């Protein structure tokens, strides 16, 4: 199983700007592993980053879950 969801990283002290960092993450919940992640441009959303994330994964035989935005 692969769970895909976007996250906003907040409160990071080393950031240079006030913009939030957004990432799209592919997670294997049974093993607790992050399989891949890609940054989300501040002018778009998770949908635009999804093809890049999916192309970096081997999905043969996998069950992939997403949140409502990505369905």
N, CA, C and O of each residue as an XYZ file, in Angstrom:
284
protein
N       0.840     -1.170      0.000
C       0.000      0.000      0.000
C       0.892      1.243      0.000
O       1.919      1.291      0.677
N       0.475      2.242     -0.774
C       1.175      3.523     -0.824
C       0.151      4.626     -0.590
O      -0.830      4.736     -1.326
N       0.376      5.428      0.416
C      -0.509      6.554      0.730
C       0.145      7.835      0.237
O       1.300      8.114      0.557
N      -0.596      8.611     -0.540
C      -0.061      9.861     -1.091
C      -0.850     11.025     -0.522
O      -2.080     11.036     -0.549
N      -0.114     12.013     -0.003
C      -0.760     13.172      0.603
C       0.196     14.351      0.596
O       1.413     14.172      0.634
N      -0.349     15.540      0.549
C       0.436     16.761      0.613
C       0.595     17.228      2.046
O      -0.269     16.990      2.891
N       1.702     17.892      2.309
C       1.988     18.415      3.645
C       2.557     19.824      3.527
O       3.252     20.153      2.566
N       2.249     20.640      4.517
C       2.848     21.973      4.635
C       3.806     21.953      5.822
O       3.434     21.554      6.925
N       5.033     22.382      5.585
C       6.043     22.431      6.639
C       6.019     23.845      7.205
O       6.271     24.816      6.491
N       5.716     23.948      8.484
C       5.591     25.256      9.127
C       6.555     25.380     10.304
O       6.941     24.386     10.918
N       6.927     26.596     10.598
C       7.736     26.851     11.778
C       9.171     26.372     11.690
O       9.791     26.072     12.710
N       9.703     26.297     10.485
C      11.082     25.841     10.304
C      12.004     27.040     10.481
O      11.907     27.994      9.709
N      12.889     27.026     11.464
C      13.688     28.219     11.778
C      14.714     28.610     10.723
O      15.143     29.763     10.709
N      15.125     27.707      9.841
C      16.164     28.028      8.876
C      15.635     28.628      7.584
O      16.419     28.951      6.691
N      14.317     28.784      7.466
C      13.758     29.327      6.220
C      14.140     30.789      6.046
O      14.247     31.543      7.014
N      14.340     31.167      4.806
C      14.734     32.534      4.478
C      13.544     33.444      4.193
O      13.680     34.666      4.247
N      12.382     32.870      3.891
C      11.231     33.690      3.532
C      10.021     33.295      4.371
O      10.076     32.351      5.160
N       8.935     34.028      4.189
C       7.702     33.734      4.905
C       6.841     32.693      4.189
O       5.817     32.269      4.723
N       7.247     32.278      2.985
C       6.485     31.277      2.252
C       6.579     29.927      2.950
O       7.631     29.540      3.460
N       5.453     29.221      2.961
C       5.458     27.877      3.524
C       6.031     26.897      2.501
O       5.898     27.105      1.295
N       6.655     25.847      2.976
C       7.162     24.779      2.126
C       6.075     23.716      2.015
O       5.587     23.214      3.028
N       5.695     23.372      0.784
C       4.683     22.350      0.547
C       5.330     21.183     -0.178
O       6.086     21.380     -1.129
N       5.035     19.964      0.268
C       5.563     18.765     -0.375
C       4.430     17.774     -0.613
O       3.412     17.789      0.078
N       4.632     16.914     -1.605
C       3.739     15.794     -1.861
C       4.531     14.543     -1.525
O       5.629     14.334     -2.041
N       3.971     13.718     -0.662
C       4.693     12.611     -0.061
C       4.032     11.287     -0.410
O       2.807     11.169     -0.361
N       4.846     10.281     -0.765
C       4.379      8.906     -0.938
C       4.911      8.111      0.248
O       6.121      8.038      0.462
N       4.012      7.523      1.006
C       4.336      6.912      2.289
C       3.865      5.462      2.316
O       2.766      5.161      1.849
N       4.679      4.565      2.854
C       4.285      3.173      3.055
C       3.945      3.024      4.532
O       4.847      2.920      5.363
N       2.644      3.013      4.876
C       2.248      3.084      6.280
C       2.597      1.857      7.117
O       2.842      1.992      8.316
N       2.627      0.672      6.525
C       2.935     -0.531      7.304
C       4.392     -0.563      7.756
O       4.703     -1.048      8.844
N       5.275     -0.046      6.915
C       6.702     -0.010      7.259
C       7.125      1.328      7.850
O       8.207      1.439      8.426
N       6.277      2.347      7.710
C       6.613      3.673      8.212
C       7.690      4.357      7.397
O       8.507      5.101      7.939
N       7.695      4.106      6.084
C       8.738      4.649      5.223
C       8.200      5.688      4.254
O       7.128      5.520      3.672
N       8.956      6.759      4.090
C       8.684      7.713      3.021
C       9.371      7.160      1.770
O      10.592      7.008      1.743
N       8.587      6.864      0.743
C       9.138      6.282     -0.479
C       9.651      7.337     -1.440
O      10.635      7.118     -2.146
N       8.988      8.475     -1.469
C       9.384      9.567     -2.364
C       8.648     10.825     -1.947
O       7.597     10.767     -1.309
N       9.211     11.955     -2.315
C       8.516     13.221     -2.109
C       9.003     14.227     -3.133
O      10.153     14.188     -3.571
N       8.107     15.131     -3.506
C       8.443     16.196     -4.444
C       7.918     17.513     -3.887
O       6.913     17.546     -3.176
N       8.597     18.573     -4.213
C       8.155     19.890     -3.797
C       6.978     20.357     -4.636
O       6.858     19.996     -5.807
N       6.115     21.156     -4.038
C       4.967     21.725     -4.734
C       5.229     23.211     -4.903
O       5.440     23.929     -3.926
N       5.213     23.667     -6.146
C       5.439     25.079     -6.437
C       4.379     25.926     -5.752
O       3.216     25.529     -5.681
N       4.767     27.074     -5.255
C       3.840     27.924     -4.507
C       2.682     28.446     -5.362
O       1.678     28.904     -4.817
N       2.806     28.384     -6.680
C       1.756     28.882     -7.563
C       0.834     27.768     -8.071
O       0.001     28.012     -8.944
N       0.969     26.563     -7.541
C       0.138     25.439     -7.974
C      -0.337     24.664     -6.746
O      -0.287     25.176     -5.628
N      -0.794     23.436     -6.954
C      -1.229     22.597     -5.840
C      -0.727     21.163     -6.036
O       0.111     20.912     -6.902
N      -1.232     20.237     -5.244
C      -0.774     18.848     -5.283
C      -1.009     18.186     -6.637
O      -0.239     17.316     -7.044
N      -2.056     18.589     -7.327
C      -2.396     17.954     -8.607
C      -1.259     18.123     -9.614
O      -0.946     17.189    -10.353
N      -0.644     19.292     -9.650
C       0.456     19.540    -10.582
C       1.710     18.735    -10.274
O       2.486     18.436    -11.182
N       1.923     18.380     -9.017
C       3.107     17.621     -8.613
C       2.908     16.108     -8.699
O       3.879     15.351     -8.668
N       1.656     15.668     -8.805
C       1.346     14.239     -8.790
C       2.048     13.442     -9.900
O       2.590     12.379     -9.596
N       2.074     13.887    -11.170
C       2.759     13.098    -12.205
C       4.240     12.878    -11.906
O       4.760     11.790    -12.154
N       4.924     13.886    -11.380
C       6.346     13.732    -11.043
C       6.539     12.690     -9.948
O       7.459     11.874    -10.014
N       5.673     12.721     -8.943
C       5.782     11.764     -7.845
C       5.502     10.345     -8.336
O       6.250      9.419     -8.022
N       4.430     10.174     -9.101
C       4.073      8.835     -9.581
C       5.137      8.248    -10.507
O       5.388      7.043    -10.480
N       5.756      9.090    -11.320
C       6.779      8.585    -12.246
C       8.036      8.108    -11.530
O       8.827      7.361    -12.106
N       8.229      8.526    -10.289
C       9.416      8.106     -9.538
C       9.196      6.809     -8.756
O      10.122      6.305     -8.121
N       7.971      6.267     -8.798
C       7.633      5.079     -8.012
C       7.399      3.864     -8.902
O       6.965      3.988    -10.048
N       7.692      2.695     -8.357
C       7.332      1.433     -9.001
C       5.991      1.015     -8.420
O       5.912      0.644     -7.249
N       4.939      1.072     -9.225
C       3.587      0.880     -8.718
C       2.976     -0.472     -9.080
O       1.825     -0.732     -8.729
N       3.707     -1.331     -9.766
C       3.152     -2.616    -10.185
C       2.691     -3.419     -8.969
O       3.491     -3.735     -8.087
N       1.407     -3.745     -8.927
C       0.841     -4.529     -7.843
C       0.547     -3.752     -6.575
O       0.139     -4.342     -5.575
N       0.746     -2.444     -6.594
C       0.544     -1.631     -5.388
C      -0.871     -1.063     -5.344
O      -1.471     -0.771     -6.379
N      -1.383     -0.915     -4.147
C      -2.626     -0.195     -3.916
C      -2.234      1.216     -3.504
O      -1.486      1.403     -2.545
N      -2.742      2.217     -4.234
C      -2.386      3.609     -3.979
C      -3.619      4.337     -3.459
O      -4.685      4.287     -4.072
N      -3.466      5.015     -2.322
C      -4.551      5.813     -1.767
C      -4.148      7.282     -1.796
O      -2.973      7.626     -1.670
N      -5.159      8.145     -1.966
C      -4.923      9.593     -1.956
C      -6.058     10.253     -1.175
O      -7.039      9.607     -0.808
N      -5.902     11.538     -0.934
C      -6.996     12.280     -0.300
C      -7.974     12.744     -1.392
O      -7.769     12.477     -2.577
N      -9.014     13.427     -0.981
C     -10.084     13.825     -1.904
C      -9.587     14.731     -3.035
O     -10.087     14.638     -4.156
N      -8.621     15.598     -2.762
C      -8.125     16.510     -3.785
C      -7.517     15.763     -4.961
O      -7.650     16.202     -6.103
N      -6.853     14.644     -4.703
C      -6.145     13.910     -5.753
C      -6.980     12.817     -6.410
O      -6.498     12.146     -7.322
N      -8.210     12.625     -5.970
C      -9.034     11.608     -6.627
C      -9.577     12.185     -7.872
O     -10.306     11.510     -8.599
